[in-house]
Amino acid sequence: MPGAMRHSLTPRVNRPDAPLAVVDVPIAEQPPAYGSFAFAKESRNLRGAIDGALASYLGSPEHRALMSRYGFTAAEVDRVL
């Protein structure tokens, strides 16, 4: 594209000696990550059906069992309810 600015995802400077550290942030200090769905504004019935299904599923024993299989604790599930 003429005149378009191009950006590279490749770093411009290669610094293997740059000091880096991994910092573990305690769960209590992390914001919860929420999933989301998008619907057309006129899809009120669909949105209502999805909201109802999520309301009955999220936090249920089945939901908690599934999430525990992926390493989530009950406290972590509770944070997003």
N, C-alpha and C positions, 0 to 999 in steps of 0.2 A: 504494500500500500504506500503510495507516494506520500511523503511527509509524516508518516506514522512513526512514532517513537518505538523502538524495540528494546525490550528488557530481557536480559539473560538471567536464568535461574542459577547459572554457574557463578560462584563467588569470583569477584574480580581479583581478590588478593588471596593467595594460598599461604596460610599461616599455621602450619602444623605445630608450631611452638607456642601458639596463643594459649594462655592459661584458662582452662575451663574447669568447671566443677559441677557435679550433679548435686542438686539440693532437693532433699525430700521435704515436701510441704505436708504437714499433718492434715489428715482428712478434714478435721474440724475447721481448718483455715481455707479449704478449697471450696469454691462455689460449686453447687451441684450442676451436673450436666443434664439438661432436659432434652428429650426428643421432641420432635414437632411434626405436624402434618399441615399441609396447605390445601385449602378448598376454594372453589369459586364462591364468590359472595352469595350467589343464588342457590348454593347447595346446602341450604339449611337442614333439610331432612338427613342428608348424609352426615353432615357435621354433628347433628344431634345423635345419630346412631353410633358414630365413633365415640363421641363423648360418653354416652351411656355404657358402651362396652368397656372403655378404659376405666370408668368409675367403678364398675363392678369387678374388674380384673386387678387393677393396680393395688398392691398391698394384700391381695388375697394369699392364702396358703400356697396355691399353685404358682403365683407370681414369685413369691419369696423362695420357693423351692427351685424354680428355674434360675433366678438370679444367684442363688447360693452355688449352683453348679458352675457359675462363672466367677466365683470368688467374692461376690458382694455379701457383706454382712447385713443383718437386719437393720442396724443403725444407718447403714448407707442407703438402704432402700427407703427407710423412713424419711430421710432428708429430702427426697424428691416427691413425696406424697402430698 
